[in-house]
């Protein structure tokens, strides 16, 4: 069977040690020699678990590969979605592996790249660019735009919409879904919250196209981001009671800048 890979899978493979590469290569070589039925029923020698009609988990020693099966004009294929290191016990560490790390990649570090530094680039500084300042642009101000205020729009409020609440939806809860828990999945990769000094302060789990959940380093649900519209990267940050506590501004790279409600720069998300 043919296999395809997602960008996430490719990024994770770049960080896997040589023994892990060997284990995963063994899986890929077997996949190429079998058909869909042999793969699903495990007769090919792989340990396979079917989560639902779309998702498979293929296990090899300490690694789990998440995949889905599809078809196109060339026949059936397996899409490799993610790879997870199943290390058993949770890791206790203050810094998790990042696929896009501003501490080692100068292009993602505002202190070394002026194009993403609001102190040196006025277009991404809400104090000098009113279009990205919720205090002066009512379209992105949750106090004046009820569609982006979780207290007035229940669809974006985790307290009233269980699909975006990690306390009631285990698929977006890193405490119950190890694939999105950087303590147990060493190759989770981010996005992470960083201070201006580039210390990790938490990580992001996407609930849907408009909502991202913020967890601290101990995997406690702390805040959530409501993007101003689906597909937008301008967003507002709320605490769990729905109070507005800050906002995020996109840059031309993969970096989001974090500000408090007064427009003071607090750090980045990448």
N, C-alpha and C positions, 0 to 999 in steps of 0.2 A: 504494500500500500504506500502511496505517496505521503509524504508529510510536509507540512508548512509550519512556519514558526512566526510568532508575534514579536514585535520589538521588545516587549517585556522579557520574553524567553531568551532572546539574544543577549540582552543586557545582563541577565542573571548568569548566563553561561560564561561570560567574561570574568566573573568573580569566583567561579567554582574551582577548587583545587584539582590537581591532576588526577587523583584517584577518583574524584567525583566525575570528571570528564570521561574517564574510562567506563564508569558504571552507566552513565547516560548514553554514551556511544554504543554500548552493548544493547541498550533498549532500542535505539534508533535503527541499528542494524537488523534487529529482529522484526521491527515494524515493517521494514521494507520488504520482508519475505512473507508476510501473512496478509490475509484478507480481513474484512470487518468482523465476520463471525468468529474467526479463530482468535482475534484480539479480544473481543468482548467476553468470550467464554473461558479465556485463559489457557486454551489448549496449545498456545504457542510457547508456553513456558514463562510468560510474564505474569506477575501478580497484578490483576486488574480489578478495580472496583467501579461499578457503575453508580454514579450519584443520582442521575436522572437520565432522561432520554437524550440529553445533549452533552453531559459532562462525564468524563472518565478520569479516574486516578490510576496511574501506572506506577507501581512501587518497585524500586530497585535498591536494596540495602537501606541506606539512610536518606534516600532521595525519593521524592514524590513528584511525578510529572502530571500536571493537569492538562487535559486535552479534550477536544470535541471532534466529532466525525461529521463531515459534510460531503457534498458532491458538486461537481460542475461538469462542463462539457467534456472534460477529460476523465471523468469517472470519480470514484470515491477517494477521499483524502482524510488524513487526520491532522488537525491543527493543534500544535503544541502551544498552550496558553501561558504556562508558568512552570517553574521548577522550585521546589521547596526542600530545604534541608530539614529533616525530621530528627532533631537532636534530642528529643525526649523532654528533659526538664527545661524550664524557662531560663533564659540567660539573664544574668544580672550585670548590666553594663550601662554606662552613661552615654555612650556614643554608639549608634547603630550604623551598619553599612549603608552607604548612600550610592545609588547608581550615578547621580549627578551631585557631586560633592563640591560645594564652594570653598572648602578648606584646601582642596588640591587642584581645583580648576579655576584659574584666575578669571575666566570669562563669566563665571557665576558669582564672583565676589565683588560686591559694590566698592569695597575698599581698594580694589585693583582695576576695576573696570568702570570708568566714569559714566559710561552710557546707561548703567543701571544704578547709579548713585544719585539719589534725589538732592543731595547737597550740591552736586555739580551739574545736574541735568534738570533744568527747570520744567521740562515737559512732563516729568514724572514726579514733580513736587506739588502736592495739593495746595500748599501755601502760595505758590506762584502760578498755578494752573487751575483756574476755578472749575473747569469742566470735569476734573477728577476729584473735586472736593465736595463731599456730600453736604457740607454746611452751606455751600453756595450753589449747588446744582440739585434742584428738587427732584430730578428724575432718578438720582441715585441716593436720595436721602430717605431712609425708612420712616422718619417722623412725618414726612409729607407725601410719601408714596406708599399707600397701603398694600400694594401688591408685593412689596419686598419687606414688609413688616410682619414677622411671625406671630405677633400678638393679634393682628387683624386678618391674617391670611393663614388659615389652618393647614393648607396644603404644604406650607414650608415650615411648619412648627413640629419638631420631633415629639413634643408632648401630646400632640393631637393627631399626628400622622405616623402610625406605627411602622410604615415602610421605610421611614428615614430615621427611626429611633433605634439605636444599637441596643438599648435595654430590652427591646421587644423583638428585634429582628436580628437573629444570630448571624446572618450572612454578613452583616456590616459591623459586627462586634468582634474586635480582635481577641477578646478574652475567650471567645468560643469558636473563633475561626482562625486557625493557626496560620493560614496563608497570608493574613493581613496583620499578623502580630510580629513585630521585629524582634521580640525577645525569643521567639521560637522558630521563626523563619529568618535565618541569617541573611537571606538574599531578598528580603522584602524591598529594600532599596529606596523607599520614600514615596511621596514627597515628605519633607521634614520642615518644621519651624526652626529657625535659627535666630539668635540675638544678633545685634550689630557686631558683636565679637565672634560670631559664627559658632556659638555654643548651641548644640541641639537642645530644644526646649519642648519638642513634641513631634507628632506626625499626623498625617492627613489620611483619612479614609473617605473615598467618594461614595456618597449615598445615592445620588443620581446626577443628572446633568446640571442641576441648579444648586444642589446642596453638597457641601463637604463637611465632614466631621473632624474635629480636632481632639486628639488625645495627648496627654502628657507622657513623659518618659516612663511612667509607671503604668501606662495603658488605662488611665482614667479618663472618661469622657468629660471634657471641660467646656468646650465651646463649639459653635458651628458657623459655617460661612454660607450666606445666601448670596449667590451671584445675581446681578441685577436683571439678567434674563438668561434663558438657556443659551449656552455657547459663549456667554460673556465671561471675561476674567476680572472685571470690576465687581467687587462684592463687599458686603458688610458682615462684620463678625458680631455674634450675639452670645451671651452666656446662656446657661440652661434654663433660666427663667424668661428668656426672650428679650432681655435688656440689651440695647445697642452698646457695644464696648469698643468698636474699632472698625476699620475697613482695610481692604487690600487693593493695590493698584498694580496692573500688569506692566511689565517692561517688554522690550523687543526680544529678550531672550526667554528662557524658561522660568525666570525669577518673578515672583510676586513680592511687592514691598508691603510691609505691615505698618499701619499707622493706628494711633489711638483716636478717639473721637475729636480731639483737639487738633489733629493733623501732625502730631509728633511722631517721627519715624522710630519704630521699635525693632525692626528686624526684617527678615525675609522668609519666604517659603519657596523651596525648590526641591 
